[in-house]
Amino acid sequence: MAAATESVVTPPGPTATGPRDPHDRAGRRLRSLDLLRGVTVAGMITVNATAGVQSLDKPVFATLLHADWVGFTLADTVFPAFLTMVGVSIAIASRGDAASAAATRRVLARAGRMILLGLLLGHMFFLADFHKHGVRLPGVLQRIGIVFAICALLYPRMTTRARAIAAGALLLGYWGLCLLPVPGGGTTDLWVPGDNFVSWVDRLVLGEWRYVKGPSGYDPEGVLGTLPALAQALLGTLAGDWLRRGLPVDRSAKALLVAGLGSIVAGLAWGMVFPIAKNLWTSSFVLLSTGITMVLLGLFHKWFDRDDRPARKGDFFGSFGRNAIAAYVLHEVASIILTGDAIQLPFKWLAPLVGTQVAALAPVALFVAIVWYPIAYMDRRGWYLRA
């Protein structure tokens, strides 16, 4: 990320190239960021739908499921990409009054709504039948809300160089936390699920209100894991700072590509001693996933941000990207559809012809399309859900 860590003077408003959209309060959006966010949301829906199909005892492609512990799959790129783009968006949308008391209240209110929404979505079935379903405090939207709040409050109060140093300190410090001995004489083995100090803190603080139960339980969005997640968003702000400079698109894209490739190499190298594990949100995992996101953002920036052409409303990825929260909420609420016989019919028809793994993609694709249709309609009408 060397190209993005120079100290810059933050301009009073977004200056990056990209189309002006009337629904954007900043008056300007990066088409590349919307489209990449849309790819990420579509990927998140696909991954969750694939897990739902697998729960019905149907074989699926392993790369569309999260790694059990150490490892890295296509599914593992989705959530960290969203967190990286949270940081990019904070930088792109920042105004001159971002450090004011009014702006702070807006940030905290928005984060609070996101956390509350995450708790409600995560406990829909608990509210319907609390005897059968348990309680889990952490979650995807909860982590996004917490990271967004901290990052948005830090951004106007820290220089680019300070944020780069803070991100590095968080990643190195988290490595040290993971290596701390487990109190009570427990083993410390980062290659074994739950055998580390970070997971022990989850068990201590969250109790049974965590995702994985048992004596070696933990939570993928646990307490201390928020630290490297925050570092990921801070790295995103560095890319956002670079894009705000309004440099020629080819130059900005090249810098993002170089920084992304460097981050990937660093993550893979670090992973030899600090395993790449999404469930622990290790620092090597952060560098690898951030690097992939930066490379994609650089490519998208080069392809889509060359002029001020207006975004095409109702398109597939753009609709998801401009209405990401609405898409996430809708797919969570509609997830019960995956258990229905009707949506599973394509699997039954295709399995004898193309095999079970390929056939399992049919209900997943159908579910993604079902979620996309109302989101595209909202996009064409200019309706956007803002938490």
C-alpha positions in Angstrom: 0.0 0.0 0.0 3.0 2.3 -0.3 1.4 4.3 -3.1 -1.5 5.2 -0.9 0.3 6.1 2.3 1.6 9.6 1.5 0.1 12.4 3.6 -2.5 14.3 1.7 -4.7 17.3 2.3 -8.3 16.1 2.3 -10.4 18.2 -0.1 -13.8 19.5 1.1 -15.7 17.0 -1.0 -15.3 14.1 -3.3 -13.2 14.8 -6.4 -12.8 11.3 -7.9 -14.0 10.7 -11.4 -17.4 9.1 -11.7 -21.0 9.9 -12.6 -23.1 12.4 -10.8 -26.2 10.7 -9.4 -29.0 12.8 -7.9 -29.6 10.3 -5.0 -26.1 10.6 -3.8 -25.9 13.3 -1.2 -22.2 14.0 -2.0 -23.4 14.6 -5.6 -20.9 12.2 -7.1 -20.3 8.5 -7.1 -17.7 6.2 -8.4 -19.2 3.7 -10.8 -16.4 1.3 -10.2 -17.1 1.3 -6.4 -20.9 0.8 -6.9 -20.3 -2.1 -9.4 -17.7 -3.8 -7.2 -19.9 -3.4 -4.2 -22.7 -5.0 -6.3 -20.4 -7.9 -7.2 -19.7 -8.3 -3.5 -23.4 -8.3 -2.5 -24.3 -10.7 -5.2 -21.4 -12.9 -4.0 -22.6 -12.7 -0.4 -26.1 -13.8 -1.4 -24.7 -16.6 -3.6 -22.5 -17.9 -0.7 -25.3 -17.8 1.8 -27.7 -19.5 -0.6 -25.1 -22.2 -1.4 -24.8 -22.9 2.3 -28.6 -23.1 2.5 -28.7 -25.6 -0.4 -26.0 -27.6 1.2 -28.0 -27.8 4.4 -30.6 -29.7 2.4 -28.1 -32.5 1.9 -27.2 -31.4 -1.6 -23.5 -31.5 -2.7 -22.2 -28.1 -3.7 -18.8 -26.7 -4.9 -16.5 -26.3 -1.9 -15.1 -23.0 -3.2 -18.6 -21.5 -2.7 -18.4 -22.4 1.0 -16.2 -20.8 3.7 -13.1 -22.7 4.7 -13.6 -24.7 7.9 -10.7 -23.0 9.5 -7.3 -22.5 7.8 -7.6 -22.0 4.1 -9.1 -19.6 1.6 -12.0 -20.1 -0.8 -13.9 -17.8 -3.2 -16.5 -17.5 -0.5 -13.9 -16.0 1.9 -13.3 -13.0 -0.4 -16.8 -11.6 0.0 -17.2 -10.1 3.5 -13.7 -8.7 3.8 -14.2 -7.0 0.4 -17.3 -5.3 1.8 -15.3 -4.1 4.8 -12.5 -2.7 2.6 -15.1 -0.8 0.5 -16.6 0.6 3.7 -13.2 2.3 4.2 -13.0 3.4 0.5 -16.6 4.9 0.7 -15.8 6.8 3.9 -12.9 8.5 2.2 -14.7 9.2 -1.0 -17.8 10.6 0.7 -16.0 12.6 3.4 -16.8 16.3 3.6 -15.1 19.2 5.3 -17.4 19.0 8.3 -16.7 15.3 8.9 -15.2 16.0 12.3 -18.1 18.2 13.6 -20.4 17.2 16.4 -23.4 16.9 13.9 -21.4 14.5 11.7 -20.4 12.4 14.7 -24.0 12.1 15.7 -25.0 11.0 12.2 -22.2 8.4 12.1 -23.2 6.9 15.5 -26.9 6.9 14.6 -26.2 5.2 11.3 -24.0 2.6 13.0 -26.6 2.0 15.7 -29.3 1.4 13.1 -27.1 -1.1 11.2 -26.3 -3.0 14.4 -29.9 -3.1 15.4 -30.9 -4.3 12.0 -28.3 -7.0 12.2 -29.6 -8.2 15.6 -33.2 -8.2 14.2 -32.3 -10.2 11.1 -30.2 -12.6 13.0 -33.0 -13.4 15.5 -36.0 -13.6 13.2 -36.4 -17.3 13.9 -35.6 -16.9 17.6 -38.5 -14.3 17.9 -40.8 -16.8 16.2 -39.7 -19.8 18.2 -37.3 -19.0 21.1 -37.4 -22.5 22.4 -35.8 -23.9 19.3 -33.4 -21.2 18.2 -30.6 -19.6 20.2 -29.2 -16.1 20.6 -26.1 -14.8 18.9 -24.9 -11.3 19.6 -22.2 -10.8 16.9 -23.0 -10.9 13.2 -22.2 -9.5 9.8 -24.1 -6.2 10.0 -23.0 -5.8 13.6 -19.4 -6.0 12.6 -19.9 -3.6 9.7 -21.7 -1.1 11.9 -18.9 -1.2 14.6 -16.1 -0.9 12.0 -18.0 1.8 10.1 -18.5 3.9 13.2 -14.9 3.7 14.4 -13.4 4.2 11.0 -15.7 7.1 10.1 -14.8 8.9 13.4 -11.1 8.3 12.9 -10.9 9.3 9.3 -11.2 13.1 9.6 -9.1 13.2 12.7 -6.0 11.3 11.3 -3.7 11.8 8.3 -3.3 9.2 5.6 0.1 8.3 7.1 -1.4 8.0 10.6 -4.1 5.6 9.4 -1.5 3.5 7.6 0.5 3.2 10.8 -2.6 2.4 12.8 -3.6 -0.3 10.4 -0.2 -1.9 10.6 -0.1 -1.7 14.4 -3.5 -3.3 14.6 -2.5 -6.2 12.4 0.8 -6.8 14.2 -0.8 -6.4 17.6 -3.5 -8.8 16.7 -0.9 -11.4 15.8 0.5 -11.0 19.3 -2.9 -11.4 20.8 -3.5 -14.6 18.9 -0.2 -16.0 20.3 -0.9 -15.2 23.9 -1.2 -18.3 26.1 -4.8 -19.4 26.8 -5.6 -18.9 30.5 -6.1 -22.0 32.5 -3.5 -24.0 30.7 -5.3 -24.4 27.4 -3.3 -25.2 24.3 -2.4 -22.5 21.8 -2.4 -23.8 18.2 -3.6 -21.3 15.5 -4.1 -24.2 13.1 -6.7 -25.8 15.4 -10.2 -24.2 15.7 -10.7 -22.4 19.0 -7.2 -23.2 20.4 -6.1 -19.6 20.9 -6.5 -16.6 23.2 -8.9 -14.7 20.8 -11.4 -17.6 20.8 -11.0 -17.9 24.6 -12.1 -14.2 24.9 -15.1 -15.0 22.8 -16.1 -17.8 25.1 -15.5 -15.6 28.2 -17.3 -12.5 26.9 -20.1 -14.0 24.7 -20.7 -17.2 26.6 -23.3 -19.3 24.7 -24.3 -16.2 22.7 -21.7 -17.1 20.1 -21.8 -18.9 16.7 -19.7 -22.0 17.6 -20.6 -23.7 20.9 -18.6 -26.1 23.0 -15.3 -26.0 24.9 -13.4 -24.9 21.8 -16.1 -22.5 20.6 -15.6 -19.1 19.0 -17.4 -16.6 16.9 -16.3 -15.6 13.3 -17.3 -12.0 14.1 -16.1 -12.2 17.7 -14.8 -9.5 20.1 -11.0 -9.2 19.4 -11.5 -10.0 15.7 -13.0 -6.6 15.3 -9.4 -5.1 15.5 -8.1 -6.6 12.2 -11.5 -5.9 10.6 -11.0 -2.2 11.6 -7.5 -2.4 10.1 -9.1 -3.6 6.8 -11.4 -0.6 6.6 -8.5 1.7 7.4 -6.6 0.2 4.5 -9.6 0.9 2.4 -9.5 4.6 3.4 -5.9 4.7 1.9 -7.3 3.6 -1.4 -10.1 6.1 -1.1 -7.6 8.9 -0.4 -5.7 8.0 -3.6 -8.9 8.1 -5.6 -9.9 11.5 -4.1 -6.9 13.1 -5.7 -8.6 13.1 -9.1 -5.5 11.8 -10.9 -5.7 10.3 -14.4 -7.7 7.1 -14.3 -4.8 5.0 -15.6 -2.4 6.3 -13.0 -4.9 5.7 -10.1 -5.8 2.2 -11.4 -2.1 1.2 -11.8 -1.4 2.3 -8.2 -4.3 0.3 -6.9 -3.2 -2.8 -8.9 0.4 -2.5 -7.6 -0.7 -2.0 -4.0 -3.2 -4.9 -4.3 -0.6 -7.3 -5.7 1.8 -6.3 -2.9 -0.8 -6.9 -0.3 -1.6 -10.3 -1.7 2.1 -11.3 -1.7 2.5 -10.1 1.9 -0.6 -11.9 3.0 0.5 -15.2 1.5 4.0 -14.8 3.0 2.7 -14.0 6.4 0.3 -16.9 6.1 3.2 -19.3 6.4 3.6 -18.4 10.1 0.2 -16.7 10.9 -2.4 -19.0 9.1 -4.9 -17.5 6.7 -8.2 -18.1 8.6 -11.4 -16.2 8.1 -13.0 -17.5 11.3 -10.1 -16.0 13.2 -9.9 -13.0 10.9 -6.1 -13.3 11.0 -3.8 -10.5 9.8 -2.6 -12.6 6.9 -6.2 -13.1 5.8 -6.8 -9.3 6.0 -3.8 -8.6 3.7 -4.7 -11.3 1.2 -8.4 -10.4 1.0 -7.7 -6.6 0.9 -5.2 -7.1 -1.8 -7.7 -9.0 -4.0 -10.3 -6.2 -3.4 -7.7 -3.6 -4.4 -6.8 -5.4 -7.6 -10.5 -5.7 -8.6 -11.1 -2.0 -7.6 -8.1 -1.0 -9.8 -9.5 -2.9 -12.8 -13.0 -1.6 -12.3 -11.7 1.9 -11.9 -9.8 1.6 -15.2 -12.8 0.2 -17.0 -15.7 2.2 -15.7 -14.5 5.6 -14.4 -13.1 7.2 -17.5 -15.9 9.6 -18.0 -19.1 11.0 -16.3 -21.6 8.8 -18.1 -24.6 8.3 -15.8 -25.0 4.9 -14.3 -27.4 2.5 -15.9 -30.3 2.1 -13.5 -31.7 -1.4 -13.0 -28.6 -3.3 -14.1 -27.5 -6.3 -12.2 -24.4 -5.4 -10.2 -25.1 -1.7 -10.1 -28.5 -2.2 -8.6 -27.1 -4.4 -5.9 -24.2 -1.9 -5.3 -26.4 1.2 -4.9 -28.9 -0.6 -2.7 -26.6 -3.0 -0.8 -28.4 -2.8 2.6 -31.8 -3.4 1.0 -30.4 -6.4 -0.9 -28.9 -7.9 2.2 -32.0 -7.4 4.2 -34.2 -8.9 1.5 -32.1 -12.0 1.0 -32.1 -12.7 4.7 -35.9 -12.3 4.9 -36.4 -14.3 1.8 -34.0 -17.1 2.7 -36.9 -19.4 3.8 -37.7 -19.7 0.0 -34.6 -22.0 -0.3 -36.3 -24.7 1.7 -39.4 -24.8 -0.7 -39.9 -27.6 -3.2 -40.5 -25.2 -6.1 -37.1 -23.6 -6.1 -35.5 -27.0 -5.8 -37.2 -28.4 -8.9 -34.4 -27.2 -11.3 -31.9 -29.3 -9.2 -34.0 -32.4 -9.6 -34.3 -31.8 -13.4 -30.6 -31.0 -14.0 -28.9 -33.4 -11.6 -29.1 -36.5 -13.9 -27.8 -34.4 -16.8 -25.0 -32.3 -15.4 -24.2 -33.8 -12.0 -25.3 -32.8 -8.6 -22.7 -30.0 -7.9 -23.6 -28.1 -11.1 -27.3 -28.7 -10.6 -27.0 -27.3 -7.1 -26.1 -23.9 -8.7 -29.6 -23.7 -10.3 -31.6 -23.0 -7.1 -28.8 -20.6 -6.0 -29.0 -18.7 -9.2 -32.8 -18.6 -9.1 -32.7 -17.2 -5.6 -30.2 -14.5 -6.5 -32.5 -13.5 -9.4 -35.5 -13.4 -7.1 -33.7 -11.0 -4.8 -32.3 -8.9 -7.6 -35.7 -8.2 -9.4 -37.2 -6.0 -6.6 -33.9 -4.4 -6.0 -33.6 -3.5 -9.7 -37.1 -2.1 -9.6 -36.2 0.1 -6.6 -33.1 1.3 -8.4 -35.1 2.3 -11.5 -37.5 4.2 -9.3 -34.8 5.9 -7.2 -35.7 4.2 -3.9 -32.7 3.5 -1.7 -32.6 2.1 1.8 -30.0 3.9 3.9 -29.4 2.5 7.3 
